[in-house]
């Protein structure tokens, strides 16, 4: 019995030239800021050839590795899970690793800048501490009393579905930094913190709902929301952020959750 083998094909020169034909010229206009150089931010253009099916993150890597090693930005998993590469691309909050060049009109300069509402440390990197402090303040963990169970804490599929949407948050800050209220007042908890509070308030296994509701009933809490839907539009995970915020408001009024 013969053993099947896979044929190995090497690309011809014509094939390679054909691949090059898929490249397009793209201009990336990046807002640069280096406090050690100047107190003012400036825009810098980078022109390069890219495959339109590549991501904005690929372009940033190309710039940093081949054109300007001083460009500073955050990224980690590059697959839309870690949330570390949230930035404003053509005026909208997006994840650079999930944004394809072909989807953002590469015929014009593509603008890239840091997300708004948080202090810019350098180039596309912002100080995330206020964001994470708001997250910590809503106690994003299961609160229970009594003895620990000897087995897992059981929950019905229906009870799990109640807060399924808000478990998808990856803490990228795209929603919070798209909120006009947060831009004007950094003391506001912001959509992401409220989403993570929602995840536990409506968890049937949790016993800390009243505590979280009191925290969000503060003057900088959930009532600051003006329902502009910016947060829902910005969420790269498709979470219905505005809906979650409204459900927390309703729980505060009715004390039913």
Secondary structure, 3 states (H helix, E strand, C coil): CCCCCCCCCCCCHHHHHHHHCCEEEEEEEEEECECCCCCCCEEEEEEEEEECCCEHHHHHHHHHHHHCCCCCCCCCCCCCCCCCCEEEECCEEEEHHHCEHHHHCCCCCEEEECCCCCCEEECCEECCHHHHHHHHHCCCCCCCCCCCCCCCCCCCHHHHHCCCHHHHCCCCCCCHHHCHHHHHCCCCCCHHHHHHHHHHHCCCCCCCHHHHHHHHCCCCCHHHCCCCCHHHHHCCCCCCHHHHHHHHHHHHHHCCC
